[in-house]
């Protein structure tokens, strides 16, 4: 097995790849497909159109589940994936609200946009559907010689 052949570990897919536009090779960590499918299944379970839980509870629970998931995977190459999952959850909530309130797209557009046409976040009471794309993706920074050597301290003492 070679590092260019990806392997999965704790929900991450790790692969040795060439950086786009350069000749340098780096070790990249991506999110594996299985955790993405599991999160989408949880979002689908919370936003079933025929179920009748309180919409405020649904938004709160969605925020908890999605933010915990994104906090775990924030060290991977995941910024575009977070945006895609935000979009997926937004559409699921909108479809649930449309079915629940028997309203048309025109009514949804009127309720969740400003007069200039800018989309507002989905809020029900004081509960808001929070975006996971706002979570900063932090990557490992190479520290090299900045890491103190434990042997240098023992020699000087």
C-alpha angles and dihedrals in degrees: 000000000000129000091243085066102076123233133192124238126170093339095313125109108217121200140165107232141166114251111246113259095013140071093237122114123215138176109250128194117208130177112262120237096246097065090047091053090047093052092048089051090053091049090049091049092052095046103046109152095220097048120094109211118142109278091224089056091048092053092046093049092045090053092049095048096043096044093048090050093047093047090056093048099038092107094063130082091272114128095110091042091054090053091048092051091048089053091047093051092045092054092046092052092046092050090048092050092046091052094044096049096032093230133150128241089257090061092049091049091051093049099046102040134073120237088263091057098255115143118245123210115263107262129175111186105317095333118101133189100244121212120237091201086076090067108101115242105226119197129197111267117213108240098180111167093009090079107095114240114234091210095056091061092049093051095050094046 
